[in-house]
Amino acid sequence: MGVVLQRPSVVVARDLAPTDTIGIDRSLLLGIVTEQGGPTSHTTILARSWGIPAVVATAGVLEAASDGMTVALDGDAGEVVLDPGAETRSRYEAAMARAREQAERDRAEASLPAETPDGVRVELAGNAGSPGEVAFAMEKGAEGIGLLRSEFLFMGRSTAPTEEEQYQAYAEALRNARGQRVIIRTLDIGGDKDVPYLGLAKEENPFLGVRALRLCFRRPELFQTQLRALLRASVHGRLAIMFPMVSGLSDLRRAKEALAEARRSLEAEGHPVADRYEVGIMVEIPSAALLADHLAREVDFFSIGTNDLVQYTLAVDRGNPELTEMYQPYHPAVLRLIDRIVQAAHAAGKWVGVCGEMGGLPEGALLLLGLGVDELSMAPALLPRIKRLVRSTPAAEARAVARECLELGTPEEVLALVGPLVRRVG
């Protein structure tokens, strides 16, 4: 039984699975507060993509809250105040008024290019989970969609979507992007995204188990249905197909062969398929980062999935509230891997983006700009602020800071160096 809202509400829960979250009536959802989870758990990511404040890892909130209680919630600051007093209400009302004023300015600047003062262009794209979210991202000034999560077509239902259902959804997403690129990630089920009708076995370590491509390879009929739908939709816009959880060349080649098989079957049946579409991978496993030079020769692009790259590099469960402080996207080891990925892509003449949460954070965006990332994709609500940051930061200055950060030893040292620049330009 999912969460059913009768009136505009803040949902307070011990935890919410992505399947629970996507079933909530968004027209009535004002915010989410959970005792568990982390800043890059999928429920948090979903809320952020909808522009809904969410605060996680809030110990004891379920016991303290009661139905009908007023809640003051700041998703940016991670603050939750139950039954706020007059002073807190006044502070929040003033903050909301400032946010509305900023939103008006953002709308006026949505069409401005994301270009640094010294002339370096960065593509700012949106992350989305549905065709409707694609349209929302474009309204916020996105220059395309850097990640369309196809798995949400598979969730909140009792059977897998048919080829026709998927085709219609992908075609609508491509049309909503108004001719801009839409990167559609193939099915990434597993980890914290369970789909009961698939009958997946319970795993002790689901983030290290049968998920994403590993599941698709074990369920070729599921994979072929999706790939056929994607290729059929390719005639409706600028499609890019992205494979997640690629650990090396064997995974990539197997996935590309499955795609070629889907194309052959469609052509044999007389279905039109676009002559050109890009094929890339999410680089989110350290082994792929270390093999980036080999992988770059066989793809059109890389998109760095920083959420899992951080998790796997630092051996930190990103959804465990006990480890939130250890989940460090600015860890020098992570930055060095990102630098390696970018250098390998550019050496092969390929572009590289970032679709993880790091790209939507001011410090992260500045570092990624300095490391030479070509595209940043994020929750649409974050696009205006990051665009302002890019337009205010000379790329040469960002490069100098990023190169210096690669020589540091701790995340704290990185933030101490990056923070002042963010505050000055942002």
C-alpha positions as CSV (number, residue, x, y, z in Angstrom):
1,M,0.0,0.0,0.0
2,G,1.5,3.3,-1.1
3,V,1.2,6.8,0.5
4,V,-2.2,8.2,-0.2
5,L,-2.6,12.0,0.5
6,Q,-6.0,13.6,1.1
7,R,-4.7,17.2,1.3
8,P,-1.5,19.1,0.7
9,S,1.0,17.5,3.0
10,V,4.6,16.9,4.1
11,V,5.2,13.2,4.2
12,V,7.2,12.0,7.3
13,A,8.4,8.4,7.2
14,R,11.1,6.0,8.4
15,D,12.1,5.6,4.8
16,L,10.6,5.6,1.3
17,A,11.5,3.3,-1.5
18,P,11.5,4.9,-5.0
19,T,8.4,2.8,-5.8
20,D,6.6,4.4,-2.9
21,T,7.7,7.9,-3.8
22,I,6.7,7.8,-7.5
23,G,3.2,6.7,-6.4
24,I,2.5,9.8,-4.3
25,D,0.2,12.5,-5.8
26,R,2.7,15.2,-6.6
27,S,0.0,17.9,-6.7
28,L,-0.5,17.3,-2.9
29,L,3.1,16.6,-1.9
30,L,4.7,19.6,-0.2
31,G,7.9,17.9,1.1
32,I,9.5,14.7,2.4
33,V,11.2,14.0,5.7
34,T,12.7,10.6,6.5
35,E,14.7,9.1,9.3
36,Q,16.8,7.0,6.9
37,G,18.3,7.5,3.5
38,G,21.1,9.7,2.3
39,P,21.6,12.8,0.1
40,T,22.0,10.7,-3.0
41,S,19.4,8.0,-2.3
42,H,16.9,7.7,-5.2
43,T,14.0,9.1,-3.2
44,T,16.0,12.2,-2.5
45,I,16.9,12.5,-6.1
46,L,13.3,12.1,-7.2
47,A,12.1,14.8,-4.8
48,R,14.9,17.2,-6.0
49,S,14.0,16.6,-9.6
50,W,10.4,17.6,-8.9
51,G,11.5,20.7,-7.1
52,I,10.1,19.4,-3.8
53,P,12.1,19.9,-0.6
54,A,13.4,16.7,1.1
55,V,15.4,16.2,4.3
56,V,16.7,12.7,5.1
57,A,18.6,11.0,7.9
58,T,16.5,12.9,10.5
59,A,16.7,10.7,13.6
60,G,13.6,10.6,15.8
61,V,11.4,12.7,13.6
62,L,8.7,10.0,13.1
63,E,8.1,9.7,16.9
64,A,8.1,13.5,17.3
65,A,5.8,14.3,14.4
66,S,2.0,13.8,14.4
67,D,-0.7,14.0,11.7
68,G,-1.8,17.6,11.1
69,M,1.2,19.2,12.7
70,T,2.7,22.2,10.9
71,V,6.2,21.6,9.6
72,A,8.9,24.1,8.4
73,L,11.2,22.4,5.9
74,D,14.3,23.6,4.2
75,G,15.7,21.0,1.8
76,D,18.8,23.1,0.9
77,A,19.9,23.5,4.6
78,G,18.6,20.1,5.7
79,E,16.5,21.8,8.4
80,V,13.2,20.5,9.8
81,V,11.2,22.4,12.4
82,L,8.1,20.7,13.9
83,D,5.4,23.0,15.1
84,P,7.4,26.2,14.4
85,G,6.9,29.3,16.5
86,A,6.2,32.8,15.2
87,E,9.9,33.8,14.7
88,T,10.6,30.6,12.7
89,R,7.5,31.1,10.6
90,S,8.5,34.7,9.8
91,R,12.0,33.6,8.8
92,Y,10.7,30.9,6.5
93,E,8.1,33.2,4.9
94,A,10.8,35.8,4.2
95,A,13.0,33.0,2.6
96,M,10.0,31.9,0.5
97,A,9.5,35.4,-0.7
98,R,13.1,35.7,-1.7
99,A,12.9,32.4,-3.5
100,R,9.9,33.6,-5.5
101,E,11.7,36.7,-6.5
102,Q,14.7,34.7,-7.6
103,A,12.5,32.4,-9.6
104,E,11.2,35.4,-11.6
105,R,14.7,36.4,-12.4
106,D,15.6,32.8,-13.4
107,R,12.7,32.7,-15.8
108,A,14.0,35.9,-17.5
109,E,17.5,34.4,-17.8
110,A,16.5,30.8,-18.8
111,S,17.5,31.3,-22.5
112,L,21.0,32.8,-21.7
113,P,23.9,30.5,-22.6
114,A,26.0,28.8,-19.9
115,E,29.2,30.4,-20.9
116,T,32.1,31.5,-18.6
117,P,33.4,35.1,-18.7
118,D,36.4,33.9,-20.7
119,G,34.3,32.2,-23.3
120,V,34.1,28.5,-22.4
121,R,30.8,27.0,-23.2
122,V,29.3,24.3,-20.9
123,E,26.1,22.4,-21.8
124,L,23.6,22.4,-18.9
125,A,21.1,19.6,-19.1
126,G,18.3,18.3,-17.0
127,N,17.7,14.9,-15.3
128,A,14.2,13.5,-15.7
129,G,12.1,10.5,-15.0
130,S,9.2,11.0,-17.4
131,P,8.2,12.8,-20.6
132,G,6.5,15.5,-18.4
133,E,9.7,16.1,-16.5
134,V,11.5,16.5,-19.8
135,A,9.2,19.4,-20.7
136,F,9.7,20.9,-17.2
137,A,13.5,20.8,-17.6
138,M,13.3,22.6,-20.9
139,E,11.1,25.3,-19.3
140,K,13.9,25.7,-16.7
141,G,16.5,26.4,-19.4
142,A,17.9,23.0,-19.9
143,E,19.8,22.5,-23.2
144,G,18.8,18.9,-23.4
145,I,18.3,15.9,-21.1
146,G,21.4,14.4,-19.7
147,L,19.6,11.5,-18.0
148,L,16.2,10.1,-18.6
149,R,15.6,7.3,-16.1
150,S,13.7,4.7,-18.0
151,E,13.2,2.5,-15.0
152,F,10.3,4.6,-13.8
153,L,8.3,3.2,-16.7
154,F,8.7,-0.2,-15.0
155,M,7.8,0.9,-11.5
156,G,4.4,1.2,-9.7
157,R,2.7,-1.4,-11.9
158,S,2.1,-5.2,-11.9
159,T,3.6,-6.1,-15.3
160,A,6.4,-4.9,-17.5
161,P,5.6,-2.1,-20.0
162,T,5.1,-3.4,-23.5
163,E,7.3,-2.3,-26.5
164,E,4.5,0.0,-27.7
165,E,4.1,1.6,-24.3
166,Q,7.8,2.3,-24.1
167,Y,7.9,3.5,-27.6
168,Q,5.2,6.1,-27.0
169,A,6.9,7.3,-23.8
170,Y,10.3,7.7,-25.4
171,A,8.9,9.3,-28.5
172,E,7.0,11.9,-26.3
173,A,10.2,12.6,-24.3
174,L,12.1,13.2,-27.5
175,R,9.4,15.5,-28.9
176,N,9.2,17.4,-25.6
177,A,13.0,18.2,-25.8
178,R,12.4,20.4,-28.9
179,G,15.2,19.0,-31.0
180,Q,17.7,18.8,-28.2
181,R,19.6,15.7,-27.2
182,V,17.8,13.2,-24.8
183,I,20.1,10.6,-23.2
184,I,17.9,7.7,-22.2
185,R,19.5,5.3,-19.7
186,T,18.6,1.7,-20.3
187,L,16.9,-0.2,-17.4
188,D,18.6,0.3,-14.1
189,I,16.6,-1.8,-11.7
190,G,18.2,-3.3,-8.6
191,G,19.9,-1.7,-5.7
192,D,17.2,0.3,-3.9
193,K,14.8,0.1,-6.9
194,D,12.9,-3.2,-6.6
195,V,10.2,-4.2,-9.0
196,P,8.2,-7.1,-7.6
197,Y,6.9,-8.6,-10.8
198,L,10.4,-9.3,-12.0
199,G,10.8,-11.8,-9.1
200,L,14.4,-10.7,-8.2
201,A,16.0,-12.7,-5.5
202,K,16.7,-10.9,-2.2
203,E,20.4,-10.0,-2.1
204,E,22.7,-9.2,0.8
205,N,24.5,-6.5,-1.2
206,P,22.0,-5.3,-3.9
207,F,24.1,-2.4,-5.1
208,L,26.8,-5.0,-5.9
209,G,24.4,-7.6,-7.2
210,V,22.1,-8.2,-10.2
211,R,21.2,-4.7,-11.3
212,A,21.1,-2.6,-14.5
213,L,23.0,-4.3,-17.3
214,R,23.6,-7.4,-15.3
215,L,19.8,-7.9,-15.0
216,C,19.3,-7.1,-18.7
217,F,21.9,-9.7,-19.7
218,R,19.9,-12.3,-17.6
219,R,16.6,-11.2,-19.1
220,P,17.3,-10.7,-22.8
221,E,13.7,-10.5,-23.7
222,L,13.3,-7.5,-21.4
223,F,16.4,-5.9,-22.8
224,Q,15.4,-6.5,-26.4
225,T,11.9,-5.0,-25.9
226,Q,13.4,-1.8,-24.5
227,L,16.1,-1.5,-27.1
228,R,13.5,-2.0,-29.9
229,A,11.3,0.7,-28.4
230,L,14.2,3.1,-28.1
231,L,15.3,2.6,-31.7
232,R,11.7,3.0,-33.0
233,A,11.5,6.3,-31.0
234,S,14.8,7.5,-32.5
235,V,13.0,9.0,-35.5
236,H,11.2,11.5,-33.2
237,G,14.2,13.5,-32.0
238,R,17.9,13.5,-31.1
239,L,18.3,10.2,-29.2
240,A,21.3,9.0,-27.2
241,I,21.3,5.6,-25.6
242,M,23.3,5.1,-22.4
243,F,24.2,1.8,-20.7
244,P,24.6,1.8,-16.9
245,M,26.8,-0.3,-14.7
246,V,29.4,-1.0,-17.3
247,S,32.5,-2.6,-15.7
248,G,34.6,-3.0,-18.8
249,L,34.8,-3.7,-22.5
250,S,33.1,-7.1,-22.2
251,D,29.9,-5.5,-20.8
252,L,30.0,-2.7,-23.4
253,R,30.5,-5.0,-26.3
254,R,27.7,-7.3,-25.2
255,A,25.3,-4.4,-24.8
256,K,26.2,-3.0,-28.2
257,E,25.6,-6.3,-29.8
258,A,22.2,-6.5,-28.2
259,L,21.5,-3.1,-29.6
260,A,22.6,-4.2,-33.1
261,E,20.4,-7.2,-32.8
262,A,17.4,-5.0,-32.0
263,R,18.1,-2.8,-35.0
264,R,18.4,-5.8,-37.3
265,S,15.0,-7.2,-36.1
266,L,13.3,-3.8,-36.6
267,E,14.8,-3.4,-40.1
268,A,13.7,-6.9,-41.0
269,E,10.1,-5.9,-40.0
270,G,10.2,-2.6,-41.9
271,H,10.3,-0.3,-38.9
272,P,12.0,3.0,-39.6
273,V,15.1,3.7,-37.4
274,A,17.2,6.9,-37.4
275,D,20.4,6.8,-39.3
276,R,22.3,8.4,-36.4
277,Y,22.0,8.2,-32.6
278,E,24.7,8.3,-30.0
279,V,25.7,5.4,-27.8
280,G,27.5,6.0,-24.5
281,I,28.0,4.6,-21.0
282,M,27.6,5.8,-17.5
283,V,31.0,5.7,-15.9
284,E,30.2,4.8,-12.3
285,I,32.3,1.8,-11.4
286,P,36.0,2.4,-10.6
287,S,37.1,-0.4,-13.1
288,A,35.4,1.5,-15.9
289,A,37.2,4.7,-14.8
290,L,40.5,3.0,-14.9
291,L,39.7,1.5,-18.3
292,A,38.4,4.8,-19.7
293,D,41.0,5.0,-22.4
294,H,39.9,1.7,-23.9
295,L,36.2,2.3,-23.4
296,A,36.4,5.8,-25.0
297,R,37.4,4.3,-28.4
298,E,34.1,2.3,-28.6
299,V,31.5,4.9,-27.5
300,D,30.3,8.4,-28.5
301,F,30.3,9.8,-25.0
302,F,30.8,9.2,-21.3
303,S,28.4,10.4,-18.6
304,I,29.9,10.1,-15.1
305,G,27.5,8.8,-12.5
306,T,29.1,10.4,-9.5
307,N,26.5,9.0,-7.0
308,D,27.6,5.4,-7.5
309,L,31.2,6.3,-8.4
310,V,31.6,7.9,-5.0
311,Q,29.9,5.0,-3.3
312,Y,32.0,2.3,-4.9
313,T,35.3,4.2,-4.7
314,L,34.9,5.0,-1.0
315,A,33.1,1.8,0.0
316,V,30.3,3.9,1.5
317,D,26.6,2.9,1.3
318,R,25.1,6.1,0.0
319,G,21.7,5.3,1.6
320,N,23.0,4.6,5.1
321,P,22.3,7.6,7.4
322,E,25.1,6.4,9.7
323,L,27.6,7.0,6.9
324,T,26.4,10.3,5.5
325,E,29.5,12.1,6.7
326,M,31.7,9.6,5.0
327,Y,30.0,10.0,1.6
328,Q,32.4,12.6,0.2
329,P,32.0,13.6,-3.5
330,Y,35.0,16.0,-3.0
331,H,37.4,13.2,-1.9
332,P,40.6,13.7,-3.8
333,A,40.5,10.0,-4.9
334,V,37.1,10.7,-6.6
335,L,38.4,13.9,-8.2
336,R,41.4,12.0,-9.6
337,L,39.2,9.3,-11.1
338,I,37.0,12.0,-12.7
339,D,40.1,13.7,-14.1
340,R,41.3,10.4,-15.6
341,I,37.9,9.9,-17.2
342,V,37.8,13.3,-18.7
343,Q,41.3,13.1,-20.1
344,A,40.7,9.7,-21.7
345,A,37.4,10.9,-23.3
346,H,39.0,14.1,-24.7
347,A,42.1,12.2,-26.0
348,A,39.7,10.0,-28.0
349,G,37.8,13.0,-29.3
350,K,34.7,12.2,-27.2
351,W,32.7,14.5,-24.9
352,V,32.0,13.8,-21.3
353,G,29.2,14.8,-19.0
354,V,28.2,14.3,-15.4
355,C,24.7,13.2,-14.4
356,G,25.2,12.6,-10.7
357,E,24.1,15.0,-7.9
358,M,27.6,16.5,-7.7
359,G,27.0,18.5,-10.9
360,G,24.1,20.3,-9.2
361,L,26.1,21.5,-6.2
362,P,28.0,24.8,-6.5
363,E,31.3,23.4,-5.3
364,G,30.9,20.3,-7.4
365,A,29.9,22.2,-10.6
366,L,32.9,24.5,-10.2
367,L,35.3,21.6,-9.8
368,L,33.8,19.7,-12.7
369,L,34.1,22.9,-14.8
370,G,37.7,23.1,-13.9
371,L,38.4,19.4,-14.7
372,G,37.1,20.0,-18.2
373,V,33.7,18.3,-18.1
374,D,31.6,19.3,-21.2
375,E,28.1,18.8,-19.9
376,L,26.5,19.0,-16.4
377,S,23.1,17.4,-16.0
378,M,21.0,17.9,-12.8
379,A,17.6,18.3,-11.3
380,P,15.8,21.0,-13.3
381,A,15.2,23.2,-10.3
382,L,19.0,23.5,-9.8
383,L,19.8,24.7,-13.3
384,P,19.3,28.4,-12.8
385,R,21.8,28.6,-9.9
386,I,24.4,26.5,-11.7
387,K,24.0,28.6,-14.8
388,R,24.7,31.8,-12.7
389,L,27.8,30.1,-11.3
390,V,29.1,29.2,-14.7
391,R,28.5,32.6,-16.1
392,S,30.3,34.2,-13.2
393,T,33.4,31.9,-13.0
394,P,36.3,32.3,-15.4
395,A,37.2,28.8,-16.7
396,A,40.9,29.5,-16.2
397,E,40.3,30.2,-12.6
398,A,38.2,27.1,-12.1
399,R,41.0,25.0,-13.9
400,A,43.7,26.4,-11.6
401,V,41.6,25.5,-8.5
402,A,40.7,22.1,-9.8
403,R,44.4,21.2,-10.6
404,E,45.4,22.3,-7.1
405,C,42.7,20.2,-5.6
406,L,44.0,17.1,-7.3
407,E,47.2,17.4,-5.2
408,L,45.4,17.7,-1.9
409,G,44.9,14.8,0.5
410,T,41.4,15.3,2.1
411,P,37.9,16.4,1.2
412,E,38.1,19.1,3.9
413,E,41.2,20.6,2.2
414,V,39.3,20.6,-1.2
415,L,36.3,22.4,0.3
416,A,38.5,24.9,2.0
417,L,40.1,25.8,-1.3
418,V,36.9,25.7,-3.4
419,G,34.5,27.3,-0.9
420,P,35.8,30.9,-1.1
421,L,35.7,30.9,-4.9
422,V,32.1,29.7,-4.8
423,R,31.1,32.4,-2.3
424,R,32.8,35.1,-4.3
425,V,31.3,34.2,-7.7
426,G,28.0,32.6,-6.6
